[in-house]
Amino acid sequence: MQWDEEIDAAGLLCPLPVLRARKRLLAMRPGAVLRLIATDPAAVVDVPHFCSQAGHDYLGATEEGTARAYLIRRGPRASA
């Protein structure tokens, strides 16, 4: 899948990966896709929860070596 922007939050611990994603999503247009790279084990729970709370679409995650790549589509009326 293609994405519009990417954040490398590898090495950062909770809540920093989600906070960085939130800030970037605020600047993106609705429907744009953000790819978030994170190594924090809590991100597996935090990212989908953040998406449901903020109105974004959680598109899934894939393993990338020691990290995971999360795809998030900015919601049309999301509070980011």
All heavy atoms as a GROMACS GRO file, in nm:
protein
  607
    1MET      N    1   0.084  -0.118   0.000
    1MET     CA    2   0.000   0.000   0.000
    1MET      C    3   0.088   0.125   0.000
    1MET      O    4   0.194   0.128   0.063
    1MET     CB    5  -0.090   0.001   0.124
    1MET     CG    6  -0.172   0.125   0.135
    1MET     SD    7  -0.293   0.115   0.267
    1MET     CE    8  -0.413   0.226   0.200
    2GLN      N    9   0.043   0.227  -0.067
    2GLN     CA   10   0.115   0.355  -0.073
    2GLN      C   11   0.078   0.440   0.048
    2GLN      O   12  -0.030   0.427   0.102
    2GLN     CB   13   0.077   0.429  -0.201
    2GLN     CG   14   0.117   0.357  -0.326
    2GLN     CD   15   0.268   0.356  -0.346
    2GLN    OE1   16   0.341   0.435  -0.287
    2GLN    NE2   17   0.315   0.265  -0.428
    3TRP      N   18   0.168   0.527   0.087
    3TRP     CA   19   0.142   0.622   0.195
    3TRP      C   20   0.190   0.759   0.151
    3TRP      O   21   0.271   0.772   0.060
    3TRP     CB   22   0.205   0.578   0.326
    3TRP     CG   23   0.353   0.561   0.319
    3TRP    CD1   24   0.447   0.656   0.340
    3TRP    CD2   25   0.424   0.441   0.288
    3TRP    NE1   26   0.573   0.604   0.325
    3TRP    CE2   27   0.561   0.471   0.292
    3TRP    CE3   28   0.385   0.311   0.257
    3TRP    CZ2   29   0.660   0.377   0.267
    3TRP    CZ3   30   0.483   0.218   0.232
    3TRP    CH2   31   0.617   0.251   0.238
    4ASP      N   32   0.138   0.861   0.216
    4ASP     CA   33   0.170   0.999   0.181
    4ASP      C   34   0.286   1.055   0.264
    4ASP      O   35   0.365   1.134   0.214
    4ASP     CB   36   0.046   1.088   0.198
    4ASP     CG   37  -0.067   1.041   0.110
    4ASP    OD1   38  -0.054   1.052  -0.013
    4ASP    OD2   39  -0.169   0.992   0.163
    5GLU      N   40   0.292   1.018   0.391
    5GLU     CA   41   0.397   1.067   0.479
    5GLU      C   42   0.440   0.955   0.572
    5GLU      O   43   0.365   0.859   0.593
    5GLU     CB   44   0.349   1.188   0.560
    5GLU     CG   45   0.316   1.306   0.472
    5GLU     CD   46   0.303   1.435   0.550
    5GLU    OE1   47   0.374   1.453   0.650
    5GLU    OE2   48   0.221   1.517   0.508
    6GLU      N   49   0.559   0.968   0.628
    6GLU     CA   50   0.613   0.866   0.717
    6GLU      C   51   0.682   0.930   0.837
    6GLU      O   52   0.744   1.035   0.824
    6GLU     CB   53   0.714   0.780   0.640
    6GLU     CG   54   0.774   0.669   0.723
    6GLU     CD   55   0.868   0.582   0.641
    6GLU    OE1   56   0.985   0.621   0.623
    6GLU    OE2   57   0.823   0.476   0.595
    7ILE      N   58   0.668   0.864   0.951
    7ILE     CA   59   0.737   0.904   1.073
    7ILE      C   60   0.816   0.783   1.122
    7ILE      O   61   0.761   0.674   1.135
    7ILE     CB   62   0.638   0.945   1.184
    7ILE    CG1   63   0.560   1.069   1.145
    7ILE    CG2   64   0.712   0.968   1.315
    7ILE    CD1   65   0.454   1.105   1.247
    8ASP      N   66   0.943   0.805   1.152
    8ASP     CA   67   1.024   0.700   1.211
    8ASP      C   68   1.034   0.728   1.361
    8ASP      O   69   1.108   0.816   1.404
    8ASP     CB   70   1.163   0.698   1.148
    8ASP     CG   71   1.248   0.583   1.199
    8ASP    OD1   72   1.205   0.513   1.294
    8ASP    OD2   73   1.358   0.563   1.146
    9ALA      N   74   0.956   0.654   1.438
    9ALA     CA   75   0.955   0.669   1.584
    9ALA      C   76   1.024   0.550   1.651
    9ALA      O   77   1.001   0.523   1.768
    9ALA     CB   78   0.812   0.685   1.634
   10ALA      N   79   1.109   0.481   1.577
   10ALA     CA   80   1.183   0.368   1.633
   10ALA      C   81   1.270   0.416   1.749
   10ALA      O   82   1.333   0.521   1.741
   10ALA     CB   83   1.269   0.302   1.526
   11GLY      N   84   1.266   0.340   1.856
   11GLY     CA   85   1.345   0.374   1.974
   11GLY      C   86   1.272   0.463   2.074
   11GLY      O   87   1.318   0.480   2.185
   12LEU      N   88   1.158   0.518   2.035
   12LEU     CA   89   1.080   0.603   2.125
   12LEU      C   90   0.980   0.518   2.203
   12LEU      O   91   0.923   0.423   2.148
   12LEU     CB   92   1.006   0.711   2.048
   12LEU     CG   93   1.094   0.807   1.967
   12LEU    CD1   94   1.007   0.906   1.892
   12LEU    CD2   95   1.191   0.879   2.059
   13LEU      N   96   0.957   0.553   2.327
   13LEU     CA   97   0.863   0.479   2.411
   13LEU      C   98   0.732   0.555   2.426
   13LEU      O   99   0.725   0.676   2.403
   13LEU     CB  100   0.924   0.454   2.549
   13LEU     CG  101   1.050   0.366   2.550
   13LEU    CD1  102   1.106   0.355   2.690
   13LEU    CD2  103   1.020   0.229   2.492
   14CYS      N  104   0.629   0.482   2.467
   14CYS     CA  105   0.496   0.536   2.490
   14CYS      C  106   0.504   0.658   2.581
   14CYS      O  107   0.577   0.654   2.680
   14CYS     CB  108   0.412   0.427   2.556
   14CYS     SG  109   0.246   0.474   2.599
   15PRO      N  110   0.437   0.763   2.548
   15PRO     CA  111   0.338   0.783   2.442
   15PRO      C  112   0.394   0.853   2.318
   15PRO      O  113   0.319   0.897   2.232
   15PRO     CB  114   0.236   0.874   2.510
   15PRO     CG  115   0.320   0.965   2.594
   15PRO     CD  116   0.434   0.876   2.644
   16LEU      N  117   0.527   0.865   2.306
   16LEU     CA  118   0.585   0.945   2.199
   16LEU      C  119   0.548   0.903   2.056
   16LEU      O  120   0.519   0.990   1.974
   16LEU     CB  121   0.737   0.955   2.216
   16LEU     CG  122   0.781   1.034   2.338
   16LEU    CD1  123   0.932   1.030   2.353
   16LEU    CD2  124   0.731   1.177   2.331
   17PRO      N  125   0.545   0.773   2.020
   17PRO     CA  126   0.506   0.741   1.882
   17PRO      C  127   0.366   0.792   1.847
   17PRO      O  128   0.345   0.850   1.739
   17PRO     CB  129   0.513   0.587   1.878
   17PRO     CG  130   0.616   0.554   1.981
   17PRO     CD  131   0.594   0.654   2.092
   18VAL      N  132   0.270   0.775   1.938
   18VAL     CA  133   0.134   0.822   1.912
   18VAL      C  134   0.128   0.975   1.910
   18VAL      O  135   0.059   1.034   1.826
   18VAL     CB  136   0.035   0.762   2.014
   18VAL    CG1  137  -0.099   0.831   2.009
   18VAL    CG2  138   0.018   0.613   1.990
   19LEU      N  139   0.200   1.041   1.998
   19LEU     CA  140   0.200   1.187   2.000
   19LEU      C  141   0.258   1.244   1.870
   19LEU      O  142   0.207   1.342   1.816
   19LEU     CB  143   0.277   1.240   2.120
   19LEU     CG  144   0.213   1.214   2.256
   19LEU    CD1  145   0.304   1.264   2.368
   19LEU    CD2  146   0.077   1.280   2.264
   20ARG      N  147   0.363   1.182   1.820
   20ARG     CA  148   0.421   1.228   1.692
   20ARG      C  149   0.325   1.202   1.577
   20ARG      O  150   0.313   1.286   1.487
   20ARG     CB  151   0.554   1.160   1.668
   20ARG     CG  152   0.658   1.212   1.767
   20ARG     CD  153   0.795   1.200   1.715
   20ARG     NE  154   0.885   1.261   1.814
   20ARG     CZ  155   1.015   1.251   1.808
   20ARG    NH1  156   1.071   1.185   1.709
   20ARG    NH2  157   1.089   1.308   1.899
   21ALA      N  158   0.258   1.088   1.579
   21ALA     CA  159   0.158   1.059   1.475
   21ALA      C  160   0.045   1.160   1.481
   21ALA      O  161   0.001   1.213   1.378
   21ALA     CB  162   0.104   0.917   1.491
   22ARG      N  163  -0.001   1.191   1.600
   22ARG     CA  164  -0.110   1.288   1.617
   22ARG      C  165  -0.073   1.422   1.557
   22ARG      O  166  -0.150   1.483   1.483
   22ARG     CB  167  -0.143   1.304   1.765
   22ARG     CG  168  -0.253   1.404   1.791
   22ARG     CD  169  -0.274   1.425   1.942
   22ARG     NE  170  -0.379   1.522   1.964
   22ARG     CZ  171  -0.360   1.654   1.963
   22ARG    NH1  172  -0.239   1.703   1.943
   22ARG    NH2  173  -0.460   1.735   1.983
   23LYS      N  174   0.047   1.470   1.588
   23LYS     CA  175   0.092   1.599   1.539
   23LYS      C  176   0.101   1.600   1.386
   23LYS      O  177   0.056   1.695   1.322
   23LYS     CB  178   0.228   1.634   1.600
   23LYS     CG  179   0.279   1.768   1.561
   23LYS     CD  180   0.410   1.800   1.632
   23LYS     CE  181   0.460   1.938   1.593
   23LYS     NZ  182   0.583   1.971   1.664
   24ARG      N  183   0.155   1.495   1.329
   24ARG     CA  184   0.168   1.489   1.183
   24ARG      C  185   0.031   1.480   1.117
   24ARG      O  186   0.005   1.545   1.016
   24ARG     CB  187   0.254   1.370   1.143
   24ARG     CG  188   0.276   1.354   0.994
   24ARG     CD  189   0.363   1.463   0.932
   24ARG     NE  190   0.494   1.470   0.992
   24ARG     CZ  191   0.601   1.402   0.949
   24ARG    NH1  192   0.592   1.323   0.845
   24ARG    NH2  193   0.715   1.415   1.012
   25LEU      N  194  -0.060   1.400   1.173
   25LEU     CA  195  -0.193   1.385   1.116
   25LEU      C  196  -0.269   1.517   1.115
   25LEU      O  197  -0.348   1.543   1.024
   25LEU     CB  198  -0.272   1.277   1.191
   25LEU     CG  199  -0.227   1.134   1.159
   25LEU    CD1  200  -0.273   1.039   1.268
   25LEU    CD2  201  -0.279   1.090   1.023
   26LEU      N  202  -0.247   1.601   1.214
   26LEU     CA  203  -0.312   1.732   1.218
   26LEU      C  204  -0.279   1.815   1.094
   26LEU      O  205  -0.362   1.893   1.047
   26LEU     CB  206  -0.268   1.810   1.342
   26LEU     CG  207  -0.338   1.777   1.473
   26LEU    CD1  208  -0.267   1.846   1.588
   26LEU    CD2  209  -0.483   1.820   1.467
   27ALA      N  210  -0.159   1.797   1.041
   27ALA     CA  211  -0.114   1.875   0.926
   27ALA      C  212  -0.149   1.809   0.792
   27ALA      O  213  -0.128   1.870   0.688
   27ALA     CB  214   0.037   1.896   0.935
   28MET      N  215  -0.202   1.689   0.795
   28MET     CA  216  -0.232   1.617   0.671
   28MET      C  217  -0.377   1.640   0.628
   28MET      O  218  -0.462   1.669   0.710
   28MET     CB  219  -0.204   1.467   0.690
   28MET     CG  220  -0.057   1.438   0.714
   28MET     SD  221  -0.022   1.265   0.759
   28MET     CE  222  -0.068   1.180   0.609
   29ARG      N  223  -0.401   1.622   0.500
   29ARG     CA  224  -0.538   1.635   0.448
   29ARG      C  225  -0.618   1.509   0.481
   29ARG      O  226  -0.561   1.400   0.494
   29ARG     CB  227  -0.536   1.659   0.298
   29ARG     CG  228  -0.480   1.543   0.219
   29ARG     CD  229  -0.492   1.560   0.070
   29ARG     NE  230  -0.415   1.461  -0.001
   29ARG     CZ  231  -0.438   1.330  -0.005
   29ARG    NH1  232  -0.540   1.280   0.061
   29ARG    NH2  233  -0.361   1.247  -0.073
   30PRO      N  234  -0.750   1.522   0.497
   30PRO     CA  235  -0.833   1.404   0.519
   30PRO      C  236  -0.815   1.302   0.405
   30PRO      O  237  -0.806   1.341   0.289
   30PRO     CB  238  -0.975   1.461   0.520
   30PRO     CG  239  -0.958   1.601   0.567
   30PRO     CD  240  -0.827   1.646   0.504
   31GLY      N  241  -0.804   1.177   0.442
   31GLY     CA  242  -0.785   1.070   0.345
   31GLY      C  243  -0.640   1.035   0.318
   31GLY      O  244  -0.611   0.931   0.261
   32ALA      N  245  -0.548   1.120   0.361
   32ALA     CA  246  -0.406   1.092   0.342
   32ALA      C  247  -0.364   0.981   0.438
   32ALA      O  248  -0.422   0.963   0.545
   32ALA     CB  249  -0.323   1.217   0.366
   33VAL      N  250  -0.261   0.906   0.399
   33VAL     CA  251  -0.215   0.791   0.478
   33VAL      C  252  -0.078   0.820   0.538
   33VAL      O  253   0.014   0.864   0.467
   33VAL     CB  254  -0.211   0.664   0.392
   33VAL    CG1  255  -0.152   0.546   0.470
   33VAL    CG2  256  -0.350   0.629   0.341
   34LEU      N  257  -0.066   0.794   0.666
   34LEU     CA  258   0.059   0.808   0.741
   34LEU      C  259   0.114   0.670   0.772
   34LEU      O  260   0.040   0.581   0.815
   34LEU     CB  261   0.033   0.884   0.872
   34LEU     CG  262   0.152   0.895   0.968
   34LEU    CD1  263   0.263   0.980   0.906
   34LEU    CD2  264   0.108   0.952   1.100
   35ARG      N  265   0.243   0.653   0.749
   35ARG     CA  266   0.312   0.530   0.788
   35ARG      C  267   0.397   0.564   0.910
   35ARG      O  268   0.482   0.653   0.906
   35ARG     CB  269   0.400   0.482   0.674
   35ARG     CG  270   0.471   0.351   0.702
   35ARG     CD  271   0.544   0.307   0.575
   35ARG     NE  272   0.596   0.175   0.588
   35ARG     CZ  273   0.726   0.144   0.592
   35ARG    NH1  274   0.816   0.240   0.585
   35ARG    NH2  275   0.765   0.019   0.601
   36LEU      N  276   0.372   0.494   1.020
   36LEU     CA  277   0.441   0.515   1.146
   36LEU      C  278   0.527   0.393   1.176
   36LEU      O  279   0.476   0.282   1.185
   36LEU     CB  280   0.339   0.536   1.259
   36LEU     CG  281   0.392   0.539   1.401
   36LEU    CD1  282   0.482   0.660   1.424
   36LEU    CD2  283   0.278   0.536   1.500
   37ILE      N  284   0.658   0.414   1.190
   37ILE     CA  285   0.750   0.306   1.226
   37ILE      C  286   0.774   0.317   1.376
   37ILE      O  287   0.813   0.423   1.426
   37ILE     CB  288   0.885   0.320   1.153
   37ILE    CG1  289   0.866   0.336   1.002
   37ILE    CG2  290   0.978   0.204   1.187
   37ILE    CD1  291   0.803   0.218   0.935
   38ALA      N  292   0.751   0.208   1.450
   38ALA     CA  293   0.768   0.209   1.595
   38ALA      C  294   0.823   0.075   1.644
   38ALA      O  295   0.790  -0.030   1.588
   38ALA     CB  296   0.637   0.241   1.664
   39THR      N  297   0.905   0.082   1.748
   39THR     CA  298   0.957  -0.038   1.812
   39THR      C  299   0.897  -0.060   1.950
   39THR      O  300   0.916  -0.166   2.009
   39THR     CB  301   1.111  -0.029   1.826
   39THR    OG1  302   1.145   0.094   1.890
   39THR    CG2  303   1.179  -0.035   1.690
   40ASP      N  304   0.825   0.037   2.001
   40ASP     CA  305   0.764   0.028   2.134
   40ASP      C  306   0.659  -0.083   2.134
   40ASP      O  307   0.565  -0.079   2.056
   40ASP     CB  308   0.700   0.161   2.171
   40ASP     CG  309   0.635   0.161   2.309
   40ASP    OD1  310   0.659   0.065   2.385
   40ASP    OD2  311   0.562   0.255   2.339
   41PRO      N  312   0.673  -0.184   2.221
   41PRO     CA  313   0.575  -0.292   2.225
   41PRO      C  314   0.433  -0.244   2.255
   41PRO      O  315   0.336  -0.305   2.210
   41PRO     CB  316   0.624  -0.384   2.338
   41PRO     CG  317   0.766  -0.348   2.361
   41PRO     CD  318   0.781  -0.205   2.317
   42ALA      N  319   0.418  -0.134   2.328
   42ALA     CA  320   0.285  -0.082   2.360
   42ALA      C  321   0.213  -0.024   2.239
   42ALA      O  322   0.091  -0.009   2.240
   42ALA     CB  323   0.296   0.024   2.469
   43ALA      N  324   0.286   0.007   2.134
   43ALA     CA  325   0.224   0.065   2.014
   43ALA      C  326   0.122  -0.029   1.951
   43ALA      O  327   0.026   0.016   1.887
   43ALA     CB  328   0.331   0.104   1.912
   44VAL      N  329   0.139  -0.159   1.970
   44VAL     CA  330   0.043  -0.257   1.916
   44VAL      C  331  -0.098  -0.229   1.968
   44VAL      O  332  -0.196  -0.247   1.896
   44VAL     CB  333   0.088  -0.401   1.952
   44VAL    CG1  334  -0.016  -0.503   1.911
   44VAL    CG2  335   0.221  -0.432   1.888
   45VAL      N  336  -0.108  -0.182   2.089
   45VAL     CA  337  -0.237  -0.148   2.150
   45VAL      C  338  -0.266   0.001   2.132
   45VAL      O  339  -0.378   0.040   2.099
   45VAL     CB  340  -0.237  -0.184   2.300
   45VAL    CG1  341  -0.362  -0.135   2.368
   45VAL    CG2  342  -0.220  -0.333   2.320
   46ASP      N  343  -0.164   0.084   2.152
   46ASP     CA  344  -0.183   0.229   2.151
   46ASP      C  345  -0.228   0.285   2.017
   46ASP      O  346  -0.314   0.372   2.011
   46ASP     CB  347  -0.054   0.300   2.192
   46ASP     CG  348  -0.017   0.277   2.337
   46ASP    OD1  349  -0.104   0.230   2.414
   46ASP    OD2  350   0.099   0.305   2.374
   47VAL      N  351  -0.169   0.240   1.907
   47VAL     CA  352  -0.200   0.297   1.776
   47VAL      C  353  -0.345   0.269   1.735
   47VAL      O  354  -0.418   0.363   1.701
   47VAL     CB  355  -0.099   0.251   1.669
   47VAL    CG1  356  -0.143   0.296   1.530
   47VAL    CG2  357   0.040   0.304   1.701
   48PRO      N  358  -0.394   0.144   1.739
   48PRO     CA  359  -0.535   0.123   1.705
   48PRO      C  360  -0.631   0.197   1.798
   48PRO      O  361  -0.733   0.251   1.752
   48PRO     CB  362  -0.554  -0.029   1.718
   48PRO     CG  363  -0.417  -0.085   1.705
   48PRO     CD  364  -0.324   0.018   1.762
   49HIS      N  365  -0.598   0.203   1.927
   49HIS     CA  366  -0.683   0.275   2.023
   49HIS      C  367  -0.687   0.424   1.989
   49HIS      O  368  -0.794   0.485   1.989
   49HIS     CB  369  -0.632   0.253   2.165
   49HIS     CG  370  -0.712   0.324   2.268
   49HIS    ND1  371  -0.839   0.285   2.304
   49HIS    CD2  372  -0.685   0.434   2.341
   49HIS    CE1  373  -0.886   0.370   2.395
   49HIS    NE2  374  -0.793   0.461   2.419
   50PHE      N  375  -0.572   0.483   1.964
   50PHE     CA  376  -0.565   0.623   1.924
   50PHE      C  377  -0.651   0.649   1.800
   50PHE      O  378  -0.727   0.745   1.795
   50PHE     CB  379  -0.420   0.663   1.897
   50PHE     CG  380  -0.406   0.787   1.814
   50PHE    CD1  381  -0.439   0.911   1.863
   50PHE    CD2  382  -0.360   0.778   1.683
   50PHE    CE1  383  -0.428   1.026   1.784
   50PHE    CE2  384  -0.347   0.891   1.605
   50PHE     CZ  385  -0.382   1.015   1.655
   51CYS      N  386  -0.640   0.563   1.701
   51CYS     CA  387  -0.716   0.581   1.577
   51CYS      C  388  -0.866   0.580   1.603
   51CYS      O  389  -0.939   0.666   1.553
   51CYS     CB  390  -0.681   0.472   1.476
   51CYS     SG  391  -0.514   0.488   1.410
   52SER      N  392  -0.913   0.485   1.683
   52SER     CA  393  -1.057   0.478   1.709
   52SER      C  394  -1.105   0.597   1.790
   52SER      O  395  -1.215   0.647   1.768
   52SER     CB  396  -1.093   0.346   1.779
   52SER     OG  397  -1.044   0.343   1.910
   53GLN      N  398  -1.023   0.645   1.882
   53GLN     CA  399  -1.062   0.760   1.964
   53GLN      C  400  -1.060   0.891   1.886
   53GLN      O  401  -1.142   0.979   1.910
   53GLN     CB  402  -0.969   0.771   2.085
   53GLN     CG  403  -0.984   0.659   2.184
   53GLN     CD  404  -1.122   0.655   2.246
   53GLN    OE1  405  -1.170   0.755   2.295
   53GLN    NE2  406  -1.185   0.539   2.241
   54ALA      N  407  -0.966   0.905   1.793
   54ALA     CA  408  -0.948   1.031   1.720
   54ALA      C  409  -1.024   1.036   1.588
   54ALA      O  410  -1.027   1.140   1.524
   54ALA     CB  411  -0.799   1.056   1.697
   55GLY      N  412  -1.081   0.924   1.544
   55GLY     CA  413  -1.158   0.924   1.420
   55GLY      C  414  -1.077   0.894   1.295
   55GLY      O  415  -1.118   0.927   1.184
   56HIS      N  416  -0.962   0.828   1.312
   56HIS     CA  417  -0.880   0.788   1.197
   56HIS      C  418  -0.907   0.642   1.165
   56HIS      O  419  -0.958   0.567   1.249
   56HIS     CB  420  -0.731   0.806   1.228
   56HIS     CG  421  -0.694   0.946   1.266
   56HIS    ND1  422  -0.712   1.053   1.181
   56HIS    CD2  423  -0.642   0.997   1.380
   56HIS    CE1  424  -0.670   1.163   1.241
   56HIS    NE2  425  -0.629   1.132   1.363
   57ASP      N  426  -0.868   0.600   1.045
   57ASP     CA  427  -0.882   0.460   1.006
   57ASP      C  428  -0.748   0.389   1.028
   57ASP      O  429  -0.646   0.428   0.970
   57ASP     CB  430  -0.921   0.448   0.858
   57ASP     CG  431  -1.058   0.505   0.829
   57ASP    OD1  432  -1.148   0.488   0.914
   57ASP    OD2  433  -1.074   0.567   0.723
   58TYR      N  434  -0.751   0.287   1.112
   58TYR     CA  435  -0.633   0.204   1.133
   58TYR      C  436  -0.630   0.101   1.022
   58TYR      O  437  -0.722   0.018   1.011
   58TYR     CB  438  -0.639   0.138   1.271
   58TYR     CG  439  -0.528   0.040   1.296
   58TYR    CD1  440  -0.397   0.083   1.307
   58TYR    CD2  441  -0.554  -0.096   1.308
   58TYR    CE1  442  -0.294  -0.007   1.330
   58TYR    CE2  443  -0.453  -0.187   1.332
   58TYR     CZ  444  -0.324  -0.142   1.341
   58TYR     OH  445  -0.222  -0.230   1.363
   59LEU      N  446  -0.529   0.105   0.937
   59LEU     CA  447  -0.524   0.018   0.820
   59LEU      C  448  -0.443  -0.109   0.843
   59LEU      O  449  -0.439  -0.195   0.755
   59LEU     CB  450  -0.467   0.096   0.701
   59LEU     CG  451  -0.543   0.223   0.665
   59LEU    CD1  452  -0.474   0.296   0.550
   59LEU    CD2  453  -0.688   0.192   0.629
   60GLY      N  454  -0.377  -0.119   0.958
   60GLY     CA  455  -0.303  -0.240   0.988
   60GLY      C  456  -0.156  -0.214   1.011
   60GLY      O  457  -0.109  -0.100   1.002
   61ALA      N  458  -0.083  -0.322   1.039
   61ALA     CA  459   0.060  -0.311   1.068
   61ALA      C  460   0.132  -0.430   1.006
   61ALA      O  461   0.075  -0.537   0.989
   61ALA     CB  462   0.083  -0.308   1.218
   62THR      N  463   0.259  -0.408   0.975
   62THR     CA  464   0.345  -0.515   0.925
   62THR      C  465   0.476  -0.510   1.002
   62THR      O  466   0.518  -0.403   1.048
   62THR     CB  467   0.374  -0.499   0.774
   62THR    OG1  468   0.433  -0.371   0.751
   62THR    CG2  469   0.248  -0.514   0.692
   63GLU      N  470   0.538  -0.625   1.017
   63GLU     CA  471   0.668  -0.630   1.084
   63GLU      C  472   0.776  -0.590   0.986
   63GLU      O  473   0.774  -0.630   0.870
   63GLU     CB  474   0.693  -0.770   1.139
   63GLU     CG  475   0.600  -0.802   1.255
   63GLU     CD  476   0.646  -0.922   1.334
   63GLU    OE1  477   0.768  -0.947   1.341
   63GLU    OE2  478   0.558  -0.989   1.388
   64GLU      N  479   0.869  -0.508   1.034
   64GLU     CA  480   0.980  -0.460   0.954
   64GLU      C  481   1.107  -0.480   1.037
   64GLU      O  482   1.150  -0.387   1.105
   64GLU     CB  483   0.962  -0.313   0.919
   64GLU     CG  484   0.829  -0.282   0.858
   64GLU     CD  485   0.841  -0.231   0.716
   64GLU    OE1  486   0.945  -0.174   0.684
   64GLU    OE2  487   0.746  -0.248   0.642
   65GLY      N  488   1.160  -0.599   1.037
   65GLY     CA  489   1.276  -0.628   1.121
   65GLY      C  490   1.236  -0.625   1.267
   65GLY      O  491   1.145  -0.696   1.309
   66THR      N  492   1.300  -0.539   1.346
   66THR     CA  493   1.267  -0.528   1.488
   66THR      C  494   1.156  -0.426   1.514
   66THR      O  495   1.117  -0.406   1.628
   66THR     CB  496   1.392  -0.487   1.569
   66THR    OG1  497   1.439  -0.361   1.520
   66THR    CG2  498   1.502  -0.592   1.557
   67ALA      N  499   1.108  -0.363   1.410
   67ALA     CA  500   1.003  -0.261   1.423
   67ALA      C  501   0.873  -0.308   1.360
   67ALA      O  502   0.868  -0.414   1.296
   67ALA     CB  503   1.048  -0.131   1.357
   68ARG      N  504   0.768  -0.229   1.377
   68ARG     CA  505   0.641  -0.250   1.308
   68ARG      C  506   0.608  -0.121   1.235
   68ARG      O  507   0.635  -0.012   1.284
   68ARG     CB  508   0.528  -0.280   1.406
   68ARG     CG  509   0.533  -0.420   1.462
   68ARG     CD  510   0.410  -0.444   1.551
   68ARG     NE  511   0.386  -0.584   1.562
   68ARG     CZ  512   0.297  -0.653   1.488
   68ARG    NH1  513   0.222  -0.593   1.403
   68ARG    NH2  514   0.281  -0.782   1.506
   69ALA      N  515   0.548  -0.138   1.118
   69ALA     CA  516   0.503  -0.023   1.039
   69ALA      C  517   0.351  -0.019   1.044
   69ALA      O  518   0.285  -0.114   1.002
   69ALA     CB  519   0.552  -0.035   0.895
   70TYR      N  520   0.297   0.088   1.098
   70TYR     CA  521   0.152   0.107   1.113
   70TYR      C  522   0.104   0.204   1.004
   70TYR      O  523   0.168   0.306   0.980
   70TYR     CB  524   0.119   0.166   1.250
   70TYR     CG  525   0.164   0.079   1.364
   70TYR    CD1  526   0.292   0.092   1.417
   70TYR    CD2  527   0.080  -0.017   1.418
   70TYR    CE1  528   0.335   0.012   1.520
   70TYR    CE2  529   0.123  -0.098   1.523
   70TYR     CZ  530   0.250  -0.082   1.572
   70TYR     OH  531   0.292  -0.163   1.676
   71LEU      N  532  -0.008   0.172   0.942
   71LEU     CA  533  -0.067   0.260   0.844
   71LEU      C  534  -0.196   0.319   0.900
   71LEU      O  535  -0.283   0.246   0.949
   71LEU     CB  536  -0.096   0.185   0.713
   71LEU     CG  537   0.027   0.139   0.636
   71LEU    CD1  538  -0.014   0.055   0.516
   71LEU    CD2  539   0.112   0.256   0.593
   72ILE      N  540  -0.206   0.452   0.891
   72ILE     CA  541  -0.320   0.525   0.946
   72ILE      C  542  -0.372   0.620   0.839
   72ILE      O  543  -0.295   0.699   0.784
   72ILE     CB  544  -0.277   0.608   1.069
   72ILE    CG1  545  -0.212   0.520   1.176
   72ILE    CG2  546  -0.395   0.686   1.126
   72ILE    CD1  547  -0.137   0.599   1.282
   73ARG      N  548  -0.501   0.611   0.810
   73ARG     CA  549  -0.564   0.707   0.717
   73ARG      C  550  -0.632   0.815   0.799
   73ARG      O  551  -0.715   0.786   0.886
   73ARG     CB  552  -0.666   0.639   0.627
   73ARG     CG  553  -0.732   0.740   0.531
   73ARG     CD  554  -0.830   0.674   0.435
   73ARG     NE  555  -0.758   0.589   0.344
   73ARG     CZ  556  -0.782   0.459   0.325
   73ARG    NH1  557  -0.878   0.398   0.394
   73ARG    NH2  558  -0.712   0.389   0.238
   74ARG      N  559  -0.600   0.941   0.768
   74ARG     CA  560  -0.661   1.052   0.841
   74ARG      C  561  -0.809   1.057   0.812
   74ARG      O  562  -0.853   1.052   0.699
   74ARG     CB  563  -0.597   1.185   0.801
   74ARG     CG  564  -0.645   1.298   0.893
   74ARG     CD  565  -0.589   1.431   0.848
   74ARG     NE  566  -0.599   1.538   0.943
   74ARG     CZ  567  -0.711   1.590   0.991
   74ARG    NH1  568  -0.827   1.543   0.957
   74ARG    NH2  569  -0.708   1.690   1.077
   75GLY      N  570  -0.885   1.064   0.919
   75GLY     CA  571  -1.031   1.067   0.906
   75GLY      C  572  -1.080   1.200   0.852
   75GLY      O  573  -1.013   1.302   0.866
   76PRO      N  574  -1.200   1.202   0.794
   76PRO     CA  575  -1.254   1.324   0.734
   76PRO      C  576  -1.284   1.432   0.836
   76PRO      O  577  -1.268   1.551   0.808
   76PRO     CB  578  -1.380   1.278   0.664
   76PRO     CG  579  -1.417   1.149   0.728
   76PRO     CD  580  -1.289   1.088   0.778
   77ARG      N  581  -1.324   1.394   0.955
   77ARG     CA  582  -1.355   1.492   1.061
   77ARG      C  583  -1.280   1.458   1.187
   77ARG      O  584  -1.327   1.480   1.297
   77ARG     CB  585  -1.507   1.494   1.086
   77ARG     CG  586  -1.586   1.549   0.970
   77ARG     CD  587  -1.734   1.544   0.996
   77ARG     NE  588  -1.788   1.410   1.012
   77ARG     CZ  589  -1.816   1.327   0.913
   77ARG    NH1  590  -1.797   1.364   0.789
   77ARG    NH2  591  -1.864   1.209   0.936
   78ALA      N  592  -1.163   1.402   1.168
   78ALA     CA  593  -1.084   1.354   1.282
   78ALA      C  594  -1.034   1.470   1.368
   78ALA      O  595  -1.004   1.577   1.317
   78ALA     CB  596  -0.966   1.272   1.233
   79SER      N  597  -1.027   1.443   1.495
   79SER     CA  598  -0.972   1.542   1.587
   79SER      C  599  -0.821   1.529   1.600
   79SER      O  600  -0.760   1.602   1.672
   79SER     CB  601  -1.037   1.525   1.725
   79SER     OG  602  -1.009   1.396   1.776
   80ALA      N  603  -0.766   1.432   1.524
   80ALA     CA  604  -0.623   1.401   1.524
   80ALA      C  605  -0.575   1.387   1.665
   80ALA      O  606  -0.480   1.337   1.700
   80ALA     CB  607  -0.543   1.504   1.447
   0.00000   0.00000   0.00000
